[in-house]
Amino acid sequence: MNKVVFITGATSGFGRATARRFAEDGWSLVLSGRRLERLEELQQELQAQVPVHIAQLDVRDAAAVQRMVAELPEGFRQVRALINNAGLALAPEPAQKVALQDWHTMIDTNITGLVNVTHAVLPALLETGKGASIVNIGSVAGEWPYPGGHVYGASKAFVKQFSFNLRCDLIATGVRVTDIAPGMAETEFTLVRTKGNQAASDALYGSTTPLTAEDIAEQIFYVASLPDHININRLEIMPSRQAWSPFAVDRD
Ligand SMILES: NC(=O)c1ccc[n+]([C@@H]2O[C@H](COP(=O)([O-])OP(=O)(O)OC[C@H]3O[C@@H](n4cnc5c(N)ncnc54)[C@H](OP(=O)(O)O)[C@@H]3O)[C@@H](O)[C@H]2O)c1
């Protein structure tokens, strides 16, 4: 059977590693993201292995998402796994110092974008039925508060609850839903969050052992390739060298 995986945010980090992982297992790939050259490079790399369809896409644009899904070529329409991975954090500073636009960008990408793609791809997943999967990339920030988490953490809490609620509605359709919640992983995430501050990114990931994009890709592949009677609801994954902090107390 031709298995098709549809990945958002395939130009970097988890999304790109996930494309490579599914290609290893022979899945056909639908890869999207805003940076076309990155998509073309990945297509070039993987097309000798498996069929690859690329589409430049901003998930915030609902009409563009619908158009892209409607225009999927023959052979890529029967989607078996949707990996809702596109997302970002901005503004690590405290809430009271953040520009409103940064909050809007996170909401538009992590919530509206994920909902846009889910709505557009759902009919194909329903047609696939048994064994189909939606894997939503949440975050530990959706469960655990931390300073500077403000809208990012709240957007990932949405991803978790949306995933659980989808499960309720899709129970009889065969379509599974999982919220994967990674902790610290070294990708371009911190470069994006700090608007290009390489030193901040290096400092965060230095002198410890963060997760890699490949670690998360392996988990995504795992949940989407389990026998069809198993649904992993939520998978929270941290590096062994990351844990929680004590409660903060303001003192005189
Ligand atoms: N790294 C971590 O520590 C960590 C931990 C927990 C959760 N996460 C989540 O994991 C997911 C992937 O992040 P990553 O760590 O792999 O970061 P990354 O390397 O920065 O990759 C983010 C991906 O999202 C895409 N993207 C961003 N905005 C988009 C938009 N408007 N439309 C389409 N694609 C968009 C980017 O592609 P373009 O820029 O080309 O569009 C890129 O491919 C995100 O949802 C993130 O919140 C990351």
PDBQT file of the ligand as one rigid body, heavy atoms in Angstrom, charges set to zero:
ROOT
HETATM    1  N1  LIG A 301      13.028  22.603  19.544  1.00  0.00    +0.000 N 
HETATM    2  C1  LIG A 301      12.381  22.531  20.690  1.00  0.00    +0.000 C 
HETATM    3  O1  LIG A 301      12.972  22.610  21.780  1.00  0.00    +0.000 OA
HETATM    4  C2  LIG A 301      10.887  22.281  20.706  1.00  0.00    +0.000 A 
HETATM    5  C3  LIG A 301      10.325  21.784  21.886  1.00  0.00    +0.000 A 
HETATM    6  C4  LIG A 301       8.966  21.557  21.922  1.00  0.00    +0.000 A 
HETATM    7  C5  LIG A 301       8.192  21.773  20.804  1.00  0.00    +0.000 A 
HETATM    8  N2  LIG A 301       8.755  22.262  19.661  1.00  0.00    +0.000 N 
HETATM    9  C6  LIG A 301       7.863  22.465  18.505  1.00  0.00    +0.000 C 
HETATM   10  O2  LIG A 301       8.316  21.647  17.453  1.00  0.00    +0.000 OA
HETATM   11  C7  LIG A 301       7.880  22.172  16.202  1.00  0.00    +0.000 C 
HETATM   12  C8  LIG A 301       9.057  22.222  15.245  1.00  0.00    +0.000 C 
HETATM   13  O3  LIG A 301      10.039  23.099  15.767  1.00  0.00    +0.000 OA
HETATM   14  P1  LIG A 301      11.597  22.871  15.577  1.00  0.00    +0.000 P 
HETATM   15  O4  LIG A 301      12.189  22.746  16.926  1.00  0.00    +0.000 OA
HETATM   16  O5  LIG A 301      11.861  21.819  14.577  1.00  0.00    +0.000 OA
HETATM   17  O6  LIG A 301      11.999  24.353  15.057  1.00  0.00    +0.000 OA
HETATM   18  P2  LIG A 301      12.568  24.866  13.663  1.00  0.00    +0.000 P 
HETATM   19  O7  LIG A 301      13.834  24.171  13.339  1.00  0.00    +0.000 OA
HETATM   20  O8  LIG A 301      12.577  26.346  13.770  1.00  0.00    +0.000 OA
HETATM   21  O9  LIG A 301      11.429  24.412  12.618  1.00  0.00    +0.000 OA
HETATM   22  C9  LIG A 301      10.178  25.038  12.582  1.00  0.00    +0.000 C 
HETATM   23  C10 LIG A 301       9.479  24.704  11.278  1.00  0.00    +0.000 C 
HETATM   24  O10 LIG A 301       8.187  25.344  11.285  1.00  0.00    +0.000 OA
HETATM   25  C11 LIG A 301       8.007  25.989  10.040  1.00  0.00    +0.000 C 
HETATM   26  N3  LIG A 301       7.113  27.129  10.151  1.00  0.00    +0.000 N 
HETATM   27  C12 LIG A 301       7.170  28.166  11.026  1.00  0.00    +0.000 A 
HETATM   28  N4  LIG A 301       6.205  29.049  10.761  1.00  0.00    +0.000 NA
HETATM   29  C13 LIG A 301       5.512  28.564   9.678  1.00  0.00    +0.000 A 
HETATM   30  C14 LIG A 301       4.413  29.026   8.930  1.00  0.00    +0.000 A 
HETATM   31  N5  LIG A 301       3.797  30.188   9.211  1.00  0.00    +0.000 N 
HETATM   32  N6  LIG A 301       3.971  28.279   7.901  1.00  0.00    +0.000 NA
HETATM   33  C15 LIG A 301       4.578  27.114   7.587  1.00  0.00    +0.000 A 
HETATM   34  N7  LIG A 301       5.627  26.620   8.260  1.00  0.00    +0.000 NA
HETATM   35  C16 LIG A 301       6.086  27.350   9.284  1.00  0.00    +0.000 A 
HETATM   36  C17 LIG A 301       9.414  26.391   9.584  1.00  0.00    +0.000 C 
HETATM   37  O11 LIG A 301       9.455  26.479   8.174  1.00  0.00    +0.000 OA
HETATM   38  P3  LIG A 301       9.578  27.833   7.334  1.00  0.00    +0.000 P 
HETATM   39  O12 LIG A 301      10.276  28.849   8.189  1.00  0.00    +0.000 OA
HETATM   40  O13 LIG A 301      10.338  27.434   6.118  1.00  0.00    +0.000 OA
HETATM   41  O14 LIG A 301       8.158  28.177   7.033  1.00  0.00    +0.000 OA
HETATM   42  C18 LIG A 301      10.231  25.208  10.069  1.00  0.00    +0.000 C 
HETATM   43  O15 LIG A 301      10.251  24.196   9.080  1.00  0.00    +0.000 OA
HETATM   44  C19 LIG A 301       7.268  23.538  16.525  1.00  0.00    +0.000 C 
HETATM   45  O16 LIG A 301       5.866  23.399  16.569  1.00  0.00    +0.000 OA
HETATM   46  C20 LIG A 301       7.813  23.858  17.905  1.00  0.00    +0.000 C 
HETATM   47  O17 LIG A 301       6.962  24.712  18.631  1.00  0.00    +0.000 OA
HETATM   48  C21 LIG A 301      10.092  22.509  19.580  1.00  0.00    +0.000 A 
ENDROOT
TORSDOF 0
